[in-house]
Structures are given as structure tokens and as C-alpha cells.
Amino acid sequence: KKKKKKKKKKKTTTTTNTITKNCKNRLKSEETTMNIFCQSFGCHANLFQITGYDIVTLTCNGPYSCEHSHFFISNFSKEIEISAMADAVAQTKFVFAFGSYVYFTYFAEIDSNDLQDTYWSLTNIDKVDIDCFVDFFFFCVCIRMKLFIFFWIEHHISLDPPSLLCLYTQIGTKGYGCAGVTFDNARVKQFSVVCGGKEDSTGFNCYNTAFNNYEDTSFNLTCGLQYSCVDVVVRYDGSSQYDSSCAISCLPSPSLPTCDNVTIFVNNSALGFDDISLSCQ
């Protein structure tokens, strides 16, 4: 009798997506763009390696859409724009290198803790803006001004080229949007972080967040209202001579503290940052 062959078990592996843009033969006027849009569980536990594009946009729309994923993006001449909704990017790793501009905006729902254990590595980038407005739910509607004229009451307006009209509506909520996040920054000309909105902020926006700044990195941290920066740790390594600055601002709060138990480590300050300022209003 013939022996029956045993079926081999399939191994579970992480999906890897490597995208490289060959820019040698394209015209200088041509702009290359990579758009990544992830719905619920759509990019869960994926590895993205992207290099050579002018603009990269990443949208994590829906619960767990980008959770446990790794995004390695390098050599972008213009910008990386990332937007995430609630429960979308927990325990995700972002590594960005050799580029011009990185912008991240995050809008969470009530009592969410969605960027917990997220890791960011930013190297050789001109400008980085991180906004954690977990205290607001955000709507944006854009239409062309040439076709429509809108009248609004108590709305914020922003004009963006080429003639786009954007209306923003905000509703107060509570959350922990950028809590437990670690940022490692090296050779970033301007790194700016805003924790909390301008009014009715009650979330622990940057609770237990670590900002590690190395090698010629200028850093600005603005803390909104009511416990927006609690147990925050800021580290500077000034081991070599370079021109950079640091500014930490704690905005006024009507009742609860804005910055509570904030720890700032400055190493080799005589050789490092030329300008260090702490403002508590």
C-alpha cells in the first residue's frame, strides 16, 4: 500500500510592498505621486517600502486600517502627507528619510488611544509638522470657488491653491491621540508638534510621549489646554557644534494644568543648541 503524503502547513507572513520610482528618464517638469488609501483592516500588518516619488500621501481610514504596519519612505523631493482616523495606526512604525516636508494630522474619537506604541524615525528632512487634535472631530468639504459661493456662520475658512474653498467644522471630544509615541529625529531643520486644540481641549493629547532630538534638529512643542502634555519627555543631544533651537510653549488653561510632569534632558548644551526657551503662560 502507498503511504499518504502529509499536507504541509502554510506559513503566515507579513505582506511586503516595495515600490521604487525610476526618475532618470522623466522630464524635470513631471511630478510623481504615490497615493495609499487604506480602509478597515486594508493595510493591517503590511510592509511598505517606497522611494523616489515627489509626493506620497497615506490615508488610514477606518479601524485597524494601518495597525501593525511598517512604512519606509525615502527620497521624496516635495512632501509626505499622512491622515489617520480613530483606531487606525496603533503600533505602526514610520521611517522617513531624505525629503523636504512631512505633515501628519490625526483626529480621534472619544476616549481613543490610537497612536499608542507608535514609533517615528525622521532623518535628513527640511520640515516636519505633527498635529494631534484629538479633542475635535473634523470635517472638511472642498469645492472650487469659480463655481460656488458659500455663506457660513461660525466656521473657519482656509484658502488653498488653485482656488479651493475649504470649510472646517469642529466638535469637542476627549481622547489620547498621540499618547505613548516615540519620535527619533536627526538632522531635521524644523520639527514642530502641536498637542491639543485651541479651545475645549480635555484630552491627554501627548501623554507619555517621547521626543528625542539628535544632530542638528530644531524643535518646537506647543501644548494646548488641560492635560495636553502630561509625562512628556524631551531629550536633546548636543554632542557637536550646530545651529539649532528649541521652544516649548504651555498655553493657558482655565482650570487644569497644561504641562504636568514634563521632563527635559539637555546634554552638552555648551556645544549644542544656541537658543533654548520654555514658555509657561
Secondary structure, DSSP 4 states (H G I P E B T S, - for coil): -PPPPPPPPPPP--EEEEEE---SSS-TT---EEEEEE-TTTTTTEEEEEES-SEEEEEE-STTSSTT-EEEEEEEEEEEEEEE-TTSSTT-EEEEEEEEEEEEEE---TTB-TTTT-EEEEEEEEEEEEEE-TTEEEEEEEEETTT-----SS-EEEEETTTEEEEEEEEE--B-TTTT-EEEEEEEEEEEEEES-SSS--S-TTTT-EEEEESS--EEEEE-SSSSEES-EEEEE--S----EEEEEE---SSS-SEES-EEEEESTTTS-SEEEEEE-
